[in-house]
Each structure stands twice: as C-alpha cells, then as structure tokens.
C-alpha cells in the first residue's frame, strides 16, 4: 500500500450540543450519529487486488483502528466504501 485517502462526512443532531438551557443535560446525545464516505487505497507498483481483498482490507482496518472503534462504541454508524484508487 502506498497511501489511503479518506473523504468522509460526519452527521450529528446539533440539538445535543446546542439545547438550552446550558445548565441542563440535553435529552439528545451530543455525539456523531453517522459517518459515511470513501477510502481510496493506492497500491505501489502494478498490483492486482480483487474486490474480496479490498473488502477484507477495509474490514480489518476498521476493526484495528482505535479511532473507528471509539466512534462505533459511541453508537455511531459507520459506512465507509473502500475503493481501489490505483485502477
């Protein structure tokens, strides 16, 4: 792998962070609800990567990434599409 470029968007219900009055804990969680986007993987040289291998790379990266684990543990849904950027 040469590099991975991420293009992600996060969605949240702003009411959780902005609910008034400020002295009262909001009824709505102030967390991300949904993260979506793409991860483009660029390979060094002329490497033939199958769709199955790319899917496995995405699954294992998300399983081993501490940031992704923290986001998912908060209840946030992640939908990242893994693409071959070299093709």
DSSP file (Angstrom, degrees, kcal/mol; ACC not computed):
  #  RESIDUE AA STRUCTURE BP1 BP2  ACC     N-H-->O    O-->H-N    N-H-->O    O-->H-N    TCO  KAPPA ALPHA  PHI   PSI    X-CA   Y-CA   Z-CA
    1    1 A X              0   0    0      0, 0.0    42,-0.3     0, 0.0     3,-0.1   0.000 360.0 360.0 360.0 130.1    0.0    0.0    0.0
    2    2 A X        -     0   0    0     40,-3.1     2,-0.3     1,-0.4    41,-0.2   0.880 360.0 -32.2 -87.7 -48.2    1.3    3.4   -1.0
    3    3 A X  E     -A   42   0A   0     39,-1.7    39,-3.1     2,-0.0     2,-0.4  -0.984  45.5-135.4-164.9 163.5   -1.4    5.5    0.7
    4    4 A X  E     -A   41   0A   0     -2,-0.3     2,-0.5    37,-0.2    37,-0.2  -0.997  17.3-157.6-128.3 125.7   -5.1    5.6    1.6
    5    5 A X  E     -A   40   0A   0     35,-2.6    35,-3.0    -2,-0.4     2,-0.4  -0.911   9.2-157.8-105.6 124.8   -7.1    8.8    1.0
    6    6 A X  E     -A   39   0A   0     -2,-0.5     2,-0.4    33,-0.2    33,-0.2  -0.854  15.2-179.0-104.5 135.5  -10.2    9.3    3.1
    7    7 A X  E     +A   38   0A   0     31,-2.6    31,-2.1    -2,-0.4     2,-0.3  -0.876  26.4 161.7-129.1  97.2  -13.1   11.5    2.2
    8    8 A X  E     -A   37   0A   0     -2,-0.4     2,-0.4    29,-0.2    29,-0.2  -0.862  27.8-158.5-124.8 153.1  -15.6   11.3    5.0
    9    9 A X  E     -A   36   0A   0     27,-3.1    27,-2.5    -2,-0.3     2,-0.4  -0.980  11.3-151.1-126.7 141.0  -18.6   13.3    6.3
   10   10 A X  E     -A   35   0A   0     -2,-0.4     2,-0.4    25,-0.2    25,-0.2  -0.910   7.0-160.0-114.3 142.0  -20.0   13.1    9.8
   11   11 A X  E     +A   34   0A   0     23,-2.8    22,-3.2    -2,-0.4    23,-1.6  -0.958  16.2 164.3-122.3 137.3  -23.6   13.7   10.7
   12   12 A X  E     -A   32   0A   0     -2,-0.4     2,-0.9    20,-0.2    20,-0.1  -0.970  44.3-108.1-145.6 160.9  -25.0   14.7   14.1
   13   13 A X    >   -     0   0    0     18,-0.6     3,-1.8    -2,-0.3     4,-0.4  -0.832  29.1-156.3 -89.0 106.9  -28.1   16.1   15.7
   14   14 A X  T >> S+     0   0    0     -2,-0.9     4,-2.0     1,-0.3     3,-0.9   0.697  83.0  77.8 -61.3 -19.7  -26.9   19.6   16.6
   15   15 A X  H 3> S+     0   0    0      1,-0.2     4,-1.9     2,-0.2    -1,-0.3   0.830  84.5  63.4 -61.4 -29.4  -29.6   19.8   19.3
   16   16 A X  H <4 S+     0   0    0     -3,-1.8    14,-0.3    13,-0.3    10,-0.3   0.844 113.2  32.9 -63.4 -33.4  -27.5   17.6   21.6
   17   17 A X  H <4 S+     0   0    0     -3,-0.9    -1,-0.2    -4,-0.4    -2,-0.2   0.714 127.3  39.3 -92.2 -23.7  -24.8   20.3   21.7
   18   18 A X  H  < S+     0   0    0     -4,-2.0    -2,-0.2     2,-0.1    -3,-0.2   0.471  77.1 129.6-109.7  -2.9  -27.0   23.3   21.5
   19   19 A X     <  -     0   0    0     -4,-1.9     2,-0.3    -5,-0.2     5,-0.1  -0.259  56.3-101.0 -59.5 137.4  -30.0   22.5   23.6
   20   20 A X  S    S+     0   0    0      2,-0.1     2,-0.1     3,-0.1    -1,-0.1  -0.759  91.8  49.2-107.4 155.0  -30.9   25.2   26.1
   21   21 A X    >   -     0   0    0     -2,-0.3     3,-1.7     5,-0.0    -2,-0.0   0.581  68.9-148.3 -77.2 156.4  -30.6   26.0   29.0
   22   22 A X  T 3  S+     0   0    0      1,-0.3     4,-0.1    -2,-0.1    -2,-0.1   0.717  93.1  64.2 -65.7 -22.2  -26.9   25.2   29.2
   23   23 A X  T 3  S+     0   0    0      2,-0.1     2,-0.4     0, 0.0    -1,-0.3   0.536  92.5  76.3 -80.1  -5.8  -27.2   24.2   32.9
   24   24 A X  S <  S-     0   0    0     -3,-1.7     2,-0.2    -5,-0.1     3,-0.1  -0.902  88.6-116.4-110.5 133.1  -29.4   21.2   32.0
   25   25 A X        -     0   0    0     -2,-0.4    -2,-0.1     1,-0.1    -5,-0.0  -0.470  42.3-110.2 -64.2 130.7  -28.0   18.0   30.4
   26   26 A X        -     0   0    0    -10,-0.3     4,-0.1    -2,-0.2    -1,-0.1  -0.252   8.7-136.7 -66.6 151.1  -29.5   17.6   26.9
   27   27 A X  S    S+     0   0    0    -12,-0.1     2,-0.4     2,-0.1    -1,-0.1   0.739  91.6  64.6 -73.5 -24.9  -32.1   14.9   26.1
   28   28 A X  S    S-     0   0    0    -13,-0.2    -9,-0.1     1,-0.0    -2,-0.1  -0.862  96.0-109.8-105.0 131.5  -30.3   14.2   22.9
   29   29 A X        -     0   0    0     -2,-0.4     2,-1.2     1,-0.1   -13,-0.3  -0.310  17.9-136.6 -61.0 139.4  -26.8   12.8   22.9
   30   30 A X        +     0   0    0    -14,-0.3     2,-0.3   -15,-0.1    -1,-0.1  -0.510  67.7 106.7 -93.4  64.5  -24.1   15.2   21.6
   31   31 A X  S    S-     0   0    0     -2,-1.2   -18,-0.6   -18,-0.1     2,-0.1  -0.875  79.7 -83.0-135.5 166.8  -22.3   12.6   19.6
   32   32 A X  E     -A   12   0A   0     -2,-0.3   -20,-0.2     1,-0.1     3,-0.1  -0.480  34.5-172.1 -67.4 142.8  -21.9   11.7   15.9
   33   33 A X  E     +     0   0A   0    -22,-3.2    44,-2.2     1,-0.3     2,-0.3   0.724  66.6  13.0-105.1 -31.9  -24.7    9.6   14.6
   34   34 A X  E     -Ab  11  77A   0    -23,-1.6   -23,-2.8    42,-0.2     2,-0.4  -0.977  54.1-169.8-153.6 129.8  -23.5    8.6   11.2
   35   35 A X  E     +Ab  10  78A   0     42,-2.8    44,-2.9    -2,-0.3     2,-0.3  -0.992  21.2 165.9-121.8 127.4  -20.1    8.7    9.4
   36   36 A X  E     +Ab   9  79A   0    -27,-2.5   -27,-3.1    -2,-0.4     2,-0.3  -0.922  15.3  91.0-137.4 162.3  -20.0    8.0    5.7
   37   37 A X  E     -Ab   8  80A   0     42,-1.7    44,-2.8    -2,-0.3     2,-0.3  -0.987  59.2 -61.8 152.4-158.7  -17.6    8.4    2.8
   38   38 A X  E     -Ab   7  81A   0    -31,-2.1   -31,-2.6    -2,-0.3     2,-0.5  -0.905  18.2-156.2-128.3 153.9  -14.9    6.6    0.8
   39   39 A X  E     -Ab   6  82A   0     42,-2.5    44,-2.9    -2,-0.3     2,-0.6  -0.965  16.7-159.4-126.0 111.8  -11.4    5.3    1.5
   40   40 A X  E     -Ab   5  83A   0    -35,-3.0   -35,-2.6    -2,-0.5     2,-0.5  -0.831   6.4-154.6 -96.3 122.6   -9.3    5.1   -1.7
   41   41 A X  E     -Ab   4  84A   0     42,-3.1    44,-2.6    -2,-0.6    45,-0.9  -0.854   4.6-162.4-101.3 124.9   -6.4    2.7   -1.5
   42   42 A X  E     -A    3   0A   0    -39,-3.1   -40,-3.1    -2,-0.5   -39,-1.7  -0.926  10.3-153.2-108.5 126.5   -3.4    3.4   -3.7
   43   43 A X        -     0   0    0     -2,-0.5     2,-0.3   -42,-0.3     4,-0.1  -0.712  18.0-113.0-101.9 149.3   -1.0    0.5   -4.2
   44   44 A X  S    S-     0   0    0     -2,-0.3    -1,-0.0     2,-0.1    42,-0.0  -0.598  78.8 -17.3 -76.6 135.7    2.7    0.6   -5.1
   45   45 A X  S    S-     0   0    0     -2,-0.3     2,-1.1     1,-0.1    -2,-0.1  -0.173 115.1 -31.3  69.7-161.3    3.5   -0.7   -8.5
   46   46 A X  S    S+     0   0    0      2,-0.0     2,-0.5     0, 0.0    -1,-0.1  -0.750  75.7 164.4 -98.8  87.7    1.3   -2.9  -10.6
   47   47 A X        -     0   0    0     -2,-1.1     2,-0.7    -4,-0.1    -4,-0.1  -0.906  31.5-143.9-110.8 130.4   -0.7   -4.9   -8.0
   48   48 A X        -     0   0    0     -2,-0.5     2,-0.5     0, 0.0    -2,-0.0  -0.840  23.5-176.7 -93.8 113.4   -3.8   -6.8   -8.9
   49   49 A X        -     0   0    0     -2,-0.7     2,-0.1     4,-0.0    35,-0.1  -0.947  15.4-140.4-116.5 126.5   -6.2   -6.6   -6.0
   50   50 A X     >  -     0   0    0     -2,-0.5     4,-2.1     1,-0.1     5,-0.2  -0.336  25.2-112.5 -79.2 164.0   -9.6   -8.4   -6.0
   51   51 A X  H  > S+     0   0    0      1,-0.2     4,-2.3     2,-0.2     5,-0.2   0.870 119.6  54.9 -62.0 -36.7  -12.8   -6.9   -4.7
   52   52 A X  H  > S+     0   0    0      2,-0.2     4,-2.4     1,-0.2    -1,-0.2   0.901 107.4  48.8 -64.4 -41.6  -12.7   -9.5   -1.9
   53   53 A X  H  > S+     0   0    0      2,-0.2     4,-2.3     1,-0.2    -2,-0.2   0.888 111.4  49.8 -65.8 -38.9   -9.2   -8.5   -0.9
   54   54 A X  H  X S+     0   0    0     -4,-2.1     4,-2.2     2,-0.2    -2,-0.2   0.897 110.8  49.6 -66.8 -40.7  -10.2   -4.8   -0.8
   55   55 A X  H  X S+     0   0    0     -4,-2.3     4,-2.6     2,-0.2    -2,-0.2   0.918 111.2  49.5 -62.6 -43.9  -13.3   -5.6    1.3
   56   56 A X  H  X S+     0   0    0     -4,-2.4     4,-2.7     1,-0.2     5,-0.3   0.899 108.7  52.7 -62.8 -41.3  -11.1   -7.6    3.7
   57   57 A X  H  X S+     0   0    0     -4,-2.3     4,-2.3     1,-0.2    -1,-0.2   0.924 111.2  47.3 -59.9 -44.6   -8.6   -4.7    4.0
   58   58 A X  H  X S+     0   0    0     -4,-2.2     4,-2.4     2,-0.2    -2,-0.2   0.925 112.8  48.0 -62.9 -45.6  -11.5   -2.4    4.8
   59   59 A X  H  X S+     0   0    0     -4,-2.6     4,-2.0     1,-0.2    -2,-0.2   0.918 115.3  44.5 -62.1 -44.3  -13.0   -4.7    7.4
   60   60 A X  H  X S+     0   0    0     -4,-2.7     4,-1.6     2,-0.2    -1,-0.2   0.854 111.9  52.4 -72.2 -34.2   -9.6   -5.3    9.1
   61   61 A X  H  X S+     0   0    0     -4,-2.3     4,-1.2    -5,-0.3    -2,-0.2   0.940 112.2  45.4 -65.4 -45.9   -8.6   -1.7    9.1
   62   62 A X  H  < S+     0   0    0     -4,-2.4    -2,-0.2     1,-0.2    -1,-0.2   0.865 113.1  51.0 -64.9 -35.9  -11.9   -0.7   10.7
   63   63 A X  H  < S+     0   0    0     -4,-2.0    -1,-0.2    -5,-0.2    -2,-0.2   0.807 117.6  38.5 -70.5 -28.9  -11.6   -3.5   13.3
   64   64 A X  H  < S+     0   0    0     -4,-1.6     2,-0.6    -3,-0.1    -1,-0.2   0.509  90.7 100.7-101.6  -6.7   -8.0   -2.5   14.2
   65   65 A X     X  -     0   0    0     -4,-1.2     4,-2.4     1,-0.2     5,-0.2  -0.705  59.0-154.7 -84.9 119.9   -8.3    1.3   14.1
   66   66 A X  H  > S+     0   0    0     -2,-0.6     4,-2.0     1,-0.2    -1,-0.2   0.843  95.0  51.5 -63.8 -31.9   -8.7    2.8   17.6
   67   67 A X  H  > S+     0   0    0      2,-0.2     4,-2.5     1,-0.2    -1,-0.2   0.937 110.8  46.9 -69.5 -45.6  -10.5    5.9   16.3
   68   68 A X  H  > S+     0   0    0      1,-0.2     4,-2.6     2,-0.2     5,-0.2   0.902 112.5  51.2 -61.7 -40.5  -13.0    3.8   14.3
   69   69 A X  H  X S+     0   0    0     -4,-2.4     4,-2.3     2,-0.2    -1,-0.2   0.906 110.5  48.2 -63.3 -41.8  -13.5    1.6   17.4
   70   70 A X  H  X S+     0   0    0     -4,-2.0     4,-1.1     2,-0.2    -2,-0.2   0.909 112.5  48.8 -65.4 -42.4  -14.2    4.6   19.6
   71   71 A X  H ><>S+     0   0    0     -4,-2.5     5,-1.4     1,-0.2     3,-0.5   0.935 114.4  44.6 -63.4 -46.6  -16.6    6.1   17.1
   72   72 A X  H ><5S+     0   0    0     -4,-2.6     3,-1.5     1,-0.2    -1,-0.2   0.859 108.0  58.2 -68.8 -34.0  -18.6    2.8   16.7
   73   73 A X  H 3<5S+     0   0    0     -4,-2.3    -1,-0.2     1,-0.3    -2,-0.2   0.766  98.0  62.2 -65.7 -23.8  -18.6    2.2   20.5
   74   74 A X  T <<5S-     0   0    0     -4,-1.1    -1,-0.3    -3,-0.5    -2,-0.2   0.580 125.8-100.8 -76.5  -8.7  -20.3    5.5   21.0
   75   75 A X  T < 5S+     0   0    0     -3,-1.5     2,-0.2     1,-0.3    -3,-0.2   0.424  76.1 143.0 102.9   0.0  -23.3    4.2   18.9
   76   76 A X      < -     0   0    0     -5,-1.4     2,-0.4   -42,-0.1    -1,-0.3  -0.516  47.4-131.4 -75.1 139.9  -22.3    5.9   15.7
   77   77 A X  E     -b   34   0A   0    -44,-2.2   -42,-2.8    -2,-0.2     2,-0.4  -0.787  19.3-156.5 -90.6 133.4  -22.9    4.1   12.5
   78   78 A X  E     +b   35   0A   0     -2,-0.4     2,-0.3   -44,-0.2   -42,-0.2  -0.940  16.3 176.7-113.6 134.4  -20.0    4.0   10.0
   79   79 A X  E     +b   36   0A   0    -44,-2.9   -42,-1.7    -2,-0.4     2,-0.5  -0.760  13.2 165.4-135.2  86.4  -20.5    3.4    6.3
   80   80 A X  E     -b   37   0A   0     -2,-0.3     2,-0.6   -44,-0.2   -42,-0.2  -0.913  25.1-149.1-108.1 124.1  -17.1    3.7    4.5
   81   81 A X  E     -b   38   0A   0    -44,-2.8   -42,-2.5    -2,-0.5     2,-0.5  -0.827  12.5-145.1 -93.1 122.1  -16.8    2.4    1.0
   82   82 A X  E     -b   39   0A   0     -2,-0.6     2,-0.3   -44,-0.2   -42,-0.2  -0.769  23.0-178.1 -92.4 127.0  -13.3    1.1    0.2
   83   83 A X  E     -b   40   0A   0    -44,-2.9   -42,-3.1    -2,-0.5     2,-0.9  -0.900  33.4-115.9-126.6 151.8  -12.2    1.7   -3.4
   84   84 A X  E >   -b   41   0A   0     -2,-0.3     3,-0.6   -44,-0.2   -42,-0.2  -0.786  26.4-174.1 -85.3 109.1   -9.1    0.8   -5.4
   85   85 A X  T 3  S+     0   0    0    -44,-2.6   -43,-0.2    -2,-0.9    -1,-0.2   0.602  78.1  64.0 -79.7 -11.5   -7.5    4.2   -6.2
   86   86 A X  T 3         0   0    0    -45,-0.9    -1,-0.2     1,-0.2   -44,-0.1   0.617 360.0 360.0 -86.9 -13.9   -4.9    2.6   -8.4
   87   87 A X    <         0   0    0     -3,-0.6    -1,-0.2     0, 0.0    -2,-0.1   0.485 360.0 360.0 -89.2 360.0   -7.4    1.3  -11.0
